[in-house]
Amino acid sequence: MATTTPSSAVRDQPDPESATAAPAGKAGAARERSTVRTLLRLWPYVRPVRMRLFSAAFVAVIASCIGLVIPLVLKWMVDGPIARRDPAGVWLGALFLLLLGLTEALLFGFRRWLVARPLSHVEAEMRADLYRHLQRLPVAFHDRWPSGQLLSRATTDLMLLRMFLAFPLTFLLVNGVTILVGVIIMLVQDWALGLVVLVPAVPLLITCVVFEKKYSEASRAAQDQVGDLTTVVEESVLGIRIIKGFGRHRSQARAFRQLAGRLRGMELRKARLLATILGVIVTLPEVAVGAALVLGCVRVADGQLSAGTLVAFLSTALALRWPVESIGFLLAMSQEAGTATERYFEVMDARPEPAVRKAPPAPEAPRAQASCKALGTRRSFEVPEAPRPAAVPVPSGLRFENVTFRYPDAPPDSPPVLDRVDLHIRPGESLALVGATGSGKTTLTALVPRLYDVTSGRITLDGVDIAEMPREELRSKVAVAFEDPTLFSATVKENVLMGAREEELRRALGVAQADFVYGLPDGVDTQVGEQGLSLSGGQRQRLALARAVAGRPDFLVLDDPLSALDVHTEAAVEAALRRVLADTTALIVAHRPSTVLLADRVALLSGGRIAAVGTHHELLHTNPEYAYLMAADPAGEREAER
Ligand SMILES: Nc1ncnc2c1ncn2[C@@H]1O[C@H](COP(=O)(O)OP(=O)(O)OP(=O)(O)O)[C@@H](O)[C@H]1O
């Protein structure tokens, strides 16, 4: 996963549809869409709980309309029992009011109960889908996306969506219906007063439209900034040793404060926008109700209006206060939910890895073996003689045929990392890959388990193009141990087996000389990783090696697997590995002669191409670059000096 790219830096990506599209590459296009259309994308998740949601909304509408009956009872009381000074009638009215109030409260409580469980289910489903999708997205996607941006989508954004489904979604409808019914009641009571109260409707609508656009931009920026902040926190926690070791905690804290300050600024902007719309939403209706009150009092005094009607009118206007005033909050929450939906689907829309890719065309012509002879190699590496029919499962080992690779996010005119690589590792053979730092060794190994797809050319396992092989099959054939061994928060056993059979554990630990695990507090059941016991670099590397050999793969890819071991452990691991390598086709990235000597042959990667292939001793004698790279070896040194 990329470690430093802030969302702002990856915002202007050209290909929003691609799996590597960065956070806001889509945001621009998505923002063109209205919030409503964006929110409609939630329908597949909401669909299973729609009955509950519709029922809850219906119950809330009934509860809210019951509230509007109260002013009518008041009118009846004022113009009836109170005017007639009839205490029994007043008590009856009061009882009725109490019943209405109780029913309203009970119905609102029932609504809450109806939505609570289904909405937590929607949130959990969306989170599970996001996680599942992230697992299926190619490594290239994870290279581009800062981890904090993904984390904030899985946490903050989904929480915002649950809140939206619980409140604004229902209450925008409920309050809309309540306002409509209330306005009709007021117009029926007295149309002139009703029109006075309706005057602010037009400026209110205009304010809401302006607010929606501005608030949408601010909430998008704020939510992206939360993602950036999460990335910084995550990096600081993971890199705490380096930060402390280099005394960078103050500058790190300063950088964090700056970022947090920017987020605070954006949150303040949101608060100012919200305060503005609330000011307008509260003030205009209050002024209108005040004007209606004055006009109503004058008309009551003139005898044109009954006191009861005025009381009922004003009570209705006051009952509509909350539905009108809450519109500001509800719109703000809906905007945030729209942004959260947009951000959620930016990830969900990224294309997952195809199970089987359409293979690029096979290489066209046989390539001359002379090219490597010209580079001073006595034994040339094998290359295809002619295009071969695809998908013939003969045990012919691992073959790179005319493979060119450029990282998906690299500029199209940049030189490829690997340029027309031809390489053949015969069945049961182990081949060491040597090259200067940055020459593309790790990149080449990453192509075999298809962490990245080749740009052109093809890679075959026993004659079958890996691009046409189902991923499960490919990954059951190929096992990889990377230079930087990652352990998960799980037991040693789970970390090593990763799906392999349990009987393989002891053998795999033996090959990797990882017997130290039996001395851990709970043996192979000891929790390791971030939430467990910390292991040394060498111990981690041995577990990663054990993991690679546990599944008895046909093809083994090891990226400098012994780099963190002391000489004695290295010798012991080498001895055990030799036995494994005897009948496994293996590609081993090697920096040291001792690792190279594990392999039957060596390939030198230089300038993105295989510059030479031969045995260690052959290349030491014939290839100055190889001799230079192996200079730590006395024999290599002698060669280099000559
Ligand atoms: N995810 C990536 N996106 C873009 N470029 C990358 C990526 N990973 C590596 N590169 C580039 O590809 C080139 C080859 O890198 P690679 O890690 O394969 O080299 P290497 O030979 O394994 O180096 P080392 O011996 O130091 O491990 C480098 O220039 C590197 O900057």
The ligand as an SDF file (V2000), in Angstrom:
LIG
                    3D

 31 33  0  0  0  0  0  0  0  0999 V2000
    4.6420   -0.0040   -7.2010 N   0  0  0  0  0  0  0  0  0  0  0  0
    5.4880    0.6050   -8.0140 C   0  0  0  0  0  0  0  0  0  0  0  0
    5.0500    1.5730   -8.8410 N   0  0  0  0  0  0  0  0  0  0  0  0
    5.9060    2.1940   -9.6930 C   0  0  0  0  0  0  0  0  0  0  0  0
    7.2170    1.9130   -9.7790 N   0  0  0  0  0  0  0  0  0  0  0  0
    7.7230    0.9650   -8.9650 C   0  0  0  0  0  0  0  0  0  0  0  0
    6.8880    0.2680   -8.0410 C   0  0  0  0  0  0  0  0  0  0  0  0
    7.6630   -0.6180   -7.3810 N   0  0  0  0  0  0  0  0  0  0  0  0
    8.9120   -0.4810   -7.8650 C   0  0  0  0  0  0  0  0  0  0  0  0
    8.9450    0.4630   -8.8170 N   0  0  0  0  0  0  0  0  0  0  0  0
   10.1180    0.8760   -9.6030 C   0  0  0  0  0  0  0  0  0  0  0  0
   10.5390   -0.2430  -10.3720 O   0  0  0  0  0  0  0  0  0  0  0  0
   11.9600   -0.2940  -10.4340 C   0  0  0  0  0  0  0  0  0  0  0  0
   12.4350   -1.6940  -10.0300 C   0  0  0  0  0  0  0  0  0  0  0  0
   12.1120   -1.8950   -8.6610 O   0  0  0  0  0  0  0  0  0  0  0  0
   12.3320   -3.3020   -7.9560 P   0  0  0  0  0  0  0  0  0  0  0  0
   11.8410   -3.2070   -6.5740 O   0  0  0  0  0  0  0  0  0  0  0  0
   11.7790   -4.3650   -8.8120 O   0  0  0  0  0  0  0  0  0  0  0  0
   13.9300   -3.4090   -7.9660 O   0  0  0  0  0  0  0  0  0  0  0  0
   14.8610   -4.4940   -7.2930 P   0  0  0  0  0  0  0  0  0  0  0  0
   15.8260   -4.9210   -8.3310 O   0  0  0  0  0  0  0  0  0  0  0  0
   14.0680   -5.5520   -6.6280 O   0  0  0  0  0  0  0  0  0  0  0  0
   15.5890   -3.6120   -6.1880 O   0  0  0  0  0  0  0  0  0  0  0  0
   16.2390   -4.0840   -4.7990 P   0  0  0  0  0  0  0  0  0  0  0  0
   17.4000   -4.9510   -5.1300 O   0  0  0  0  0  0  0  0  0  0  0  0
   16.6680   -2.7920   -4.2010 O   0  0  0  0  0  0  0  0  0  0  0  0
   15.1830   -4.7720   -4.0150 O   0  0  0  0  0  0  0  0  0  0  0  0
   12.4810    0.8040   -9.5190 C   0  0  0  0  0  0  0  0  0  0  0  0
   12.8720    1.8790  -10.3450 O   0  0  0  0  0  0  0  0  0  0  0  0
   11.2840    1.2080   -8.6930 C   0  0  0  0  0  0  0  0  0  0  0  0
   11.3150    2.5760   -8.4330 O   0  0  0  0  0  0  0  0  0  0  0  0
  1  2  1  0
  2  3  1  0
  2  7  2  0
  3  4  2  0
  4  5  1  0
  5  6  2  0
  6  7  1  0
  6 10  1  0
  7  8  1  0
  8  9  2  0
  9 10  1  0
 10 11  1  0
 11 12  1  0
 11 30  1  0
 12 13  1  0
 13 14  1  0
 13 28  1  0
 14 15  1  0
 15 16  1  0
 16 17  2  0
 16 18  1  0
 16 19  1  0
 19 20  1  0
 20 21  2  0
 20 22  1  0
 20 23  1  0
 23 24  1  0
 24 25  2  0
 24 26  1  0
 24 27  1  0
 28 29  1  0
 28 30  1  0
 30 31  1  0
M  END
$$$$
